Amino acid sequence: MLQLFGDSYPDDAGLDTGISHALVLAVGEGRMPPSFRLHTTRRIVAFGRQDRASPGYAAAVDAARELGYLPLERMAGGRAAVFHEGTLAFSWAVPASDPRAGITARFTAISGFLADAFRDLGADARVGELPGEYCPGAYSVNIAGASKVMGVGQRLVRGAAHVGGVIVVDGGRRIAEALSPVYRELGIPWEPTTAGDLRDHLPDLTIDATARAVIARLAAACSLSVEELPGWLVDEGRRLAPAHVATAGPDDVTSPV
């Protein structure tokens, strides 16, 4: 049984990331069963561990903030990625006695079923890295070998793994506009034209229709139980959230911790 959550907290800075962090810890400790979150977010630039080690990191954070994006430090590695009103965030937390041993299998599973969901919608979805794509990875999903529409990363904790990322339904050009100054400060070469969205190929597609296609693929693979996030888990997410807000200013943290 896989628990499915759709709760979203776009007005609480860092809370969605804090909840994902709390969720994988709870799964690892046996307090929660395998879980999947699928939700919308506020405008975010999510920085990875490699970004934080860059001499241009502070300037990149400032560049994101100047464009109206909340800079966050996500759990997984990789390079900066963008979430906004036209994207869906996904988080898959699964128990694993040896989390490292299953890294490739989990990446293969998530990219495969999301590509299948996009094909169900009518897109020519393919798994693989495009030359010059943002936050590059072998398990990204692109459309027709031209534009990236899904990126994914993974975080391992004791007893569990978290696989999370972004599905770009609309606003691929906004991703390019946000990442161009950020990547310039980080010194990352890339090709902005690889930042695409599903609506480039399916003009009538909506966020809700995309979410339904993803959920349908999940339901075909396992038993689903649609739930609301328990209050204690949200509270733990609030405790963890401030650690994920990059160089937070007073206007960014809107929830008590």
VENCORKA-V45180 format. One record per residue. N is the residue number from 1. RES is the residue in one letter. PSI is psi in degrees with one decimal (NA if undefined). Layout:
# VENCORKA-V45180
n=N res=RES psi=PSI
n=N res=RES psi=PSI
This chain:
# VENCORKA-V45180
n=1 res=M psi=131.4
n=2 res=L psi=123.6
n=3 res=Q psi=135.7
n=4 res=L psi=128.7
n=5 res=F psi=138.6
n=6 res=G psi=3.8
n=7 res=D psi=140.9
n=8 res=S psi=144.9
n=9 res=Y psi=63.5
n=10 res=P psi=-21.1
n=11 res=D psi=-5.3
n=12 res=D psi=106.3
n=13 res=A psi=122.3
n=14 res=G psi=-4.4
n=15 res=L psi=-40.3
n=16 res=D psi=-42.0
n=17 res=T psi=-39.9
n=18 res=G psi=-38.8
n=19 res=I psi=-42.6
n=20 res=S psi=-40.1
n=21 res=H psi=-47.1
n=22 res=A psi=-36.9
n=23 res=L psi=-46.3
n=24 res=V psi=-34.5
n=25 res=L psi=-41.8
n=26 res=A psi=-38.9
n=27 res=V psi=-42.0
n=28 res=G psi=-30.7
n=29 res=E psi=-0.8
n=30 res=G psi=12.8
n=31 res=R psi=-14.3
n=32 res=M psi=147.3
n=33 res=P psi=176.1
n=34 res=P psi=137.4
n=35 res=S psi=151.8
n=36 res=F psi=128.0
n=37 res=R psi=140.6
n=38 res=L psi=114.8
n=39 res=H psi=164.9
n=40 res=T psi=165.5
n=41 res=T psi=176.5
n=42 res=R psi=-177.0
n=43 res=R psi=118.5
n=44 res=I psi=141.3
n=45 res=V psi=116.0
n=46 res=A psi=112.1
n=47 res=F psi=144.1
n=48 res=G psi=178.8
n=49 res=R psi=-38.8
n=50 res=Q psi=-36.4
n=51 res=D psi=-42.7
n=52 res=R psi=-23.0
n=53 res=A psi=-4.4
n=54 res=S psi=140.3
n=55 res=P psi=-20.9
n=56 res=G psi=11.3
n=57 res=Y psi=-48.3
n=58 res=A psi=-41.7
n=59 res=A psi=-35.1
n=60 res=A psi=-40.1
n=61 res=V psi=-44.2
n=62 res=D psi=-39.2
n=63 res=A psi=-41.9
n=64 res=A psi=-44.4
n=65 res=R psi=-40.2
n=66 res=E psi=-26.7
n=67 res=L psi=2.8
n=68 res=G psi=17.5
n=69 res=Y psi=136.5
n=70 res=L psi=120.6
n=71 res=P psi=123.0
n=72 res=L psi=156.0
n=73 res=E psi=109.8
n=74 res=R psi=171.2
n=75 res=M psi=-36.7
n=76 res=A psi=172.0
n=77 res=G psi=-151.5
n=78 res=G psi=-170.1
n=79 res=R psi=174.5
n=80 res=A psi=140.0
n=81 res=A psi=163.4
n=82 res=V psi=137.9
n=83 res=F psi=143.8
n=84 res=H psi=-167.5
n=85 res=E psi=-18.6
n=86 res=G psi=13.1
n=87 res=T psi=162.1
n=88 res=L psi=132.9
n=89 res=A psi=139.9
n=90 res=F psi=146.9
n=91 res=S psi=122.7
n=92 res=W psi=115.1
n=93 res=A psi=122.4
n=94 res=V psi=141.9
n=95 res=P psi=147.4
n=96 res=A psi=118.8
n=97 res=S psi=-32.0
n=98 res=D psi=82.9
n=99 res=P psi=-36.3
n=100 res=R psi=-33.5
n=101 res=A psi=-24.4
n=102 res=G psi=12.4
n=103 res=I psi=-53.9
n=104 res=T psi=-41.7
n=105 res=A psi=-40.5
n=106 res=R psi=-42.4
n=107 res=F psi=-43.6
n=108 res=T psi=-42.3
n=109 res=A psi=-47.7
n=110 res=I psi=-42.1
n=111 res=S psi=-36.2
n=112 res=G psi=-46.3
n=113 res=F psi=-29.1
n=114 res=L psi=-39.5
n=115 res=A psi=-39.9
n=116 res=D psi=-40.8
n=117 res=A psi=-41.0
n=118 res=F psi=-35.4
n=119 res=R psi=-36.8
n=120 res=D psi=-31.9
n=121 res=L psi=-13.4
n=122 res=G psi=8.0
n=123 res=A psi=150.2
n=124 res=D psi=74.0
n=125 res=A psi=136.4
n=126 res=R psi=143.0
n=127 res=V psi=132.8
n=128 res=G psi=158.7
n=129 res=E psi=133.8
n=130 res=L psi=142.3
n=131 res=P psi=124.9
n=132 res=G psi=7.1
n=133 res=E psi=156.5
n=134 res=Y psi=151.0
n=135 res=C psi=62.5
n=136 res=P psi=146.5
n=137 res=G psi=147.3
n=138 res=A psi=-17.5
n=139 res=Y psi=16.4
n=140 res=S psi=159.3
n=141 res=V psi=131.4
n=142 res=N psi=169.2
n=143 res=I psi=118.9
n=144 res=A psi=27.2
n=145 res=G psi=19.6
n=146 res=A psi=-40.3
n=147 res=S psi=134.4
n=148 res=K psi=132.6
n=149 res=V psi=-5.1
n=150 res=M psi=132.1
n=151 res=G psi=151.2
n=152 res=V psi=146.8
n=153 res=G psi=173.3
n=154 res=Q psi=141.3
n=155 res=R psi=132.8
n=156 res=L psi=136.6
n=157 res=V psi=174.1
n=158 res=R psi=117.0
n=159 res=G psi=3.6
n=160 res=A psi=168.0
n=161 res=A psi=147.0
n=162 res=H psi=124.2
n=163 res=V psi=116.2
n=164 res=G psi=159.3
n=165 res=G psi=-159.8
n=166 res=V psi=139.6
n=167 res=I psi=121.9
n=168 res=V psi=102.6
n=169 res=V psi=-43.7
n=170 res=D psi=158.8
n=171 res=G psi=33.5
n=172 res=G psi=-36.2
n=173 res=R psi=-33.4
n=174 res=R psi=-33.7
n=175 res=I psi=-45.3
n=176 res=A psi=-42.0
n=177 res=E psi=-36.8
n=178 res=A psi=-39.3
n=179 res=L psi=-23.0
n=180 res=S psi=-52.6
n=181 res=P psi=-32.5
n=182 res=V psi=-47.9
n=183 res=Y psi=-31.2
n=184 res=R psi=-43.6
n=185 res=E psi=-32.7
n=186 res=L psi=-10.0
n=187 res=G psi=32.9
n=188 res=I psi=118.2
n=189 res=P psi=139.9
n=190 res=W psi=173.2
n=191 res=E psi=103.0
n=192 res=P psi=-26.0
n=193 res=T psi=-11.7
n=194 res=T psi=-11.4
n=195 res=A psi=103.4
n=196 res=G psi=-170.0
n=197 res=D psi=162.4
n=198 res=L psi=-30.6
n=199 res=R psi=-17.6
n=200 res=D psi=-29.1
n=201 res=H psi=-21.4
n=202 res=L psi=82.0
n=203 res=P psi=-26.3
n=204 res=D psi=3.0
n=205 res=L psi=142.8
n=206 res=T psi=165.5
n=207 res=I psi=-45.6
n=208 res=D psi=-42.1
n=209 res=A psi=-38.0
n=210 res=T psi=-44.2
n=211 res=A psi=-40.5
n=212 res=R psi=-39.4
n=213 res=A psi=-40.2
n=214 res=V psi=-45.3
n=215 res=I psi=-37.6
n=216 res=A psi=-40.1
n=217 res=R psi=-38.7
n=218 res=L psi=-46.0
n=219 res=A psi=-29.8
n=220 res=A psi=-22.8
n=221 res=A psi=-24.7
n=222 res=C psi=170.8
n=223 res=S psi=132.0
n=224 res=L psi=145.1
n=225 res=S psi=111.1
n=226 res=V psi=123.1
n=227 res=E psi=168.7
n=228 res=E psi=146.1
n=229 res=L psi=131.6
n=230 res=P psi=146.9
n=231 res=G psi=-37.9
n=232 res=W psi=-32.4
n=233 res=L psi=-39.7
n=234 res=V psi=-40.0
n=235 res=D psi=-41.8
n=236 res=E psi=-35.6
n=237 res=G psi=-38.7
n=238 res=R psi=-36.5
n=239 res=R psi=-35.6
n=240 res=L psi=-20.4
n=241 res=A psi=-45.3
n=242 res=P psi=-29.3
n=243 res=A psi=-15.7
n=244 res=H psi=-5.6
n=245 res=V psi=116.2
n=246 res=A psi=122.9
n=247 res=T psi=54.6
n=248 res=A psi=137.0
n=249 res=G psi=173.5
n=250 res=P psi=-23.8
n=251 res=D psi=-6.3
n=252 res=D psi=-38.2
n=253 res=V psi=109.5
n=254 res=T psi=-2.4
n=255 res=S psi=147.2
n=256 res=P psi=149.9
n=257 res=V psi=NA
